[in-house]
């Protein structure tokens, strides 16, 4: 269906998943990874193996570049791809600094190409349905958003848990509030590095007394990916660890003005099963095919980066 010709930079754990989906859409032309043995092991068609990233970035036959390399390399790969007339899909985070992100936006506007950022959960059917329920008024006026993203995961040496995990939840929160926070509070734990946070606890304050609470932790002995929204008429809970029939729950229990709690039974909200990454990649291909602006475009990514920068400044004030 899609006539895109795509190059992929980065074939690590997540890059392999991207590659698998690009092959399904029959759009992948070339793949590069700095680990050549890993590249040869995972790309069976040798004509698609690139020995250096310039084979993708400078190719006149490739119109889009997917970037799944380490975050510290993003700025250079994005900028060079844009300047060589390519649309870009880049895994989160966009970059590791707000200044670099502003520069990327400037270049994208100059060359009239778009940057699509991999805020995956924007393309998850459970989160899409959660937003639909909020917009329909099912839980009344928005009050509190809570996001827990905990795992026993990879400990990185150039990006903290803030950029690795928290960016997902900030993206989801901003898609609901439609505004940037006016105030930030944060705490952190530096267990394995003096400068790279392993755990962060964040409170974002928005207009209309809306509060968002984020807990991100990559040294947790258990996995939790839960995103909940409390309103005046009940709550919605998106739990991505649960099986599909239980991923999205409506809890009508209430706390009234006198602080009395009324407990009511939870209700599962039907969500169509799918692979979010496949849906995300298809969204990118549709945007290139129809020349449409993506949901997770450069401005959405920049808003996330602004909030990350607000949090990082608070951490520096408090700990350094």
Order of alpha helices (4+ residues) and beta strands (2+ residues): beta-alpha-beta-alpha-alpha-beta-alpha-beta-alpha-beta-alpha-beta-alpha-beta-beta-beta-beta-beta-beta-beta-beta-beta-alpha-alpha
